[in-house]
Amino acid sequence: MNARRLRTPLLRRRRPPTPKTPLTPKTQPTPKPPARPPDSFIGGEGDARIAVYRDGAPRGTTVVLVHGVGSTAEAWTDIVERLLAALPEISVLRLDLRAHGASTLGTAGVSVGLLARDLAHVIDALAPDRVVLAGHSLGGQVCLALAEEHPEWLGPHRIVGMLLAATSSGGPAPTAPPDGPEPLGTLTRLKGLVVVTACLWRRQPTEAAISYYKAMVAHRSGDLRALRASAVHVVGGGRDPWMPPSHVKNLAQRIVGSHLRILPGVGHDIPSQRPQLLVDQLSHLVRETQHSSHEGVHSNDRARH
């Protein structure tokens, strides 16, 4: 019989375990500083400080851009540059939502309505003339909530236009059972974890990530009929798993006179995948509302005479 060779494991030195450093206020995640410092801060409820960035000339129509959850105002940088190249006479405002970018969370509980009031403070303080709003994802819901909060702002002299990209009005899907709520389209617990992970990846506090998830799940848009006074464009991605085309179409159906466009092969991140299309949509809204505003002034003058 052949003797079997016995294989003995090599003796390796084991490294001593690395002691875990306890989390202290100094080692807790802190918001990632923006590449560009804010131009100003606007106070919000609960002692929050909302960071605002301004580009272009502070006169005429102001385009206000609102990003989605887990993002920052920097998401609009490419669009701002292209938009000002096409319309150098306008002003562009961007803001960081609470606990995003350079904005603080504050002590008030996060809700879509609270974010809409933050946006209202920014517009009230820095956009005295006509405004065109643009919101992506959660940012679009914030714009819708602002319309509910201030329906008197909608029309030819204040909020003249709105662009809603990859957003939803919340609530049940068009095909969902009446008693089966499906908040934010097909948002599930798994997608909620993705939202929280995106927030944490950008070094936002855990408390803020959880607050935003709860706010998104709880949100429902109410009466949107007042939006008929403004020009509204709704854009969705044909391959968006977060805001499917059926939900985007449902939103457009709720806004009388809105213009709907579904982009084949495009996902959720429309600002980065189709920036020029959003620039074209915003340029059209600005020019269209400027023309209609001038026509309204002339018709009023003729009526007086």
Buried (B, 14 or more C-beta within 10 A) or exposed (E): EEEEEEEEEEEEEEEEEEEEEEEEEEEEBEBBEBEEEBEBBBEBBBEBBBBBBBBBEBEBBBBBBBBBBBBBBBBBBBBBEBBBEBBEEBBBBBBBBBBBBBBBBBEBEBBBBBBBBBBBBBBEBBBEBBBBBBBBBBBBBBBBBBBBBBBEBBBBEBBBBBBBBBBBBBBBBEEEEEEEEBBBBBBEEEBBEBBBEBBBEBEBBEEBBBBBBBBBBEBEBEEBEBBBBBBBBBBBBEEBEBBBBBBBBBBBEBBEEBBBEBBEEBBBBBBEBBBEBBBBBBBBBBEBBBEBBEEEEEEEEEEEE
